[in-house]
């Protein structure tokens, strides 16, 4: 089982380039970064965990720009989004950003995706909460056309275009792995239909979770060997990680706080016994 981290890259925390370098030097497998384009002042949407929206949500760098910098100072570290709020992205720009970072990184990009929770934020992008998953699905299916076809086209309810040229193509074939966040059976059906992996939040019972995924994959005649599992926000505990490994999880992501350099490096060092 691979062990990586997730991080809200902000303008006040450790530099993303230094964090990436230190992760690779210590033997971590991956770095996935979170995304919010903005946080509306209105705050009509309650924060899912309760209380105020944490400071880092207001300060995140653009994930693709930040990850390009991280890729430039590393050789083997996998980089990706955890998560990219797909309904808030134009399909052409998203496909171009993913393909660009994948090529510039030498094929190290992971596309973690989700529909989003902040109604105010997505409405500013012209997306309605009750159709966000339909928009996400069509955007990803359209992006696959742009990544894999010389002349891609897509005709859906929310995304509709005639044949176009879109290059460069990603290095990874047919495209970088697409991991979908969420824990419900609805999520698992989406994973099986158009993604390459499941991206649930910890703590979670992955024995039960993988059984549910297997059942839904079997119903859809999808080979489980084509689906990966990555636990987001895994507990930094050896017994918990061993449980995930025994359940058959492929990757876990531990949290790095959006704090200063010294604080983040101390956290990294505290995780080293977990990856030894």
PyMOL commands that set and color helices and strands:
alter all, ss='L'
color gray80, all
select helices_A, chain A and resi 16-26+55-58+63-72+86-88+91-104+119-124+129-148+185-194+206-219+224-226+238-247+261-275
alter helices_A, ss='H'
color red, helices_A
select strands_A, chain A and resi 2-7+30-33+78-85+109-114+152-155+160-164+178-181+197-199+228-231+251-256
alter strands_A, ss='S'
color yellow, strands_A
deselect
rebuild
show_as cartoon
